[in-house]
């Protein structure tokens, strides 16, 4: 992944991942506050699928323990920035 990716580019790309995994979710401006359980489709399996989509999009790998700890858009974005 390009280390110089901007905050806005990260948010836009994460939003694309959300749309790909949860096509029925209406994404609002404050989508950064979304977390597991906020939508019917976003359960533990949906979270796993979202993280897999993020891995593909950003060419990163989550550690196994991260799949349990990353349960919100804020935590996804934070992880991307760190890695």
Helices and strands as residue ranges (DSSP letters): H 7-21, G 31-33, H 44-58, H 64-69, H 73-82
